[in-house]
Every structure is written in C-alpha cells, then in structure tokens.
Amino acid sequence: MNKNWQAIKQQLTEKEWLTNGYYRLRKQGEYYEFAFLQPGPCGDFMYHPQITVQEIANEPVPIKCFDNGGSSVQSFVRDESNQQQLNEIFEQLMQTYLEEKIGK
C-alpha cells in the first residue's frame, strides 16, 4: 500500500482529469484528501469516493470515507468493524488511479 501511496503523492497534483473524471489529492493540515470526482447533474461534482488519509509512522492509514456517487450515500469513519472495507476502498482507488495514469 505504501509504495502506491508514495507514487501517487509524487505524481498527482491538485486535480487531474483521467478517463471519465478528476482525481484529486489535497493536503489538509496533517491529513490528505484523495478523491475521484465525477461531474454531477447540476454542474457540481460527486465524490466516488473521497478518502481521508493520515500518515502514521510514514504509512498511509485511511481514516474516513465519503461517497455520494452511487445510488446511496456512504459515509463512515474508521473503526474495528469497517477498517478492512476502508482499506479495500483506498487500495482500489489507488490502483485505479495508477492504472489510468499509466494507460494515459
């Protein structure tokens, strides 16, 4: 996970259009917001998803997920019951970005 995260931090600037939406990495104090944004019906953007990441001992730890791009809105903060799900969503977002970036 850390290798992909470091590659993303080096490659992704504020916002980048790839395939069918924007990928964005934004530093917010001690946290990062890593998101895929799709154009919404009213000129806004839908997060599909947005992951808040904290680096702990130089390792990325996803701590929050918000996704309003699907049929139902998902929003949750990391705890014991959902940490695996949050890790999987974060891994998938990183993998998708890197695959689209390389294929561009």
Secondary structure, DSSP 4 states (H G I P E B T S, - for coil): -HHHHHHHHHH--SEEEETTEEEEEEEETTEEEEEEEEE-TTS-EEEEEEEEEEEETTEEEEEEEEE-SSSS-EEEE--TTTHHHHHHHHHHHHHHHHHHHHH-
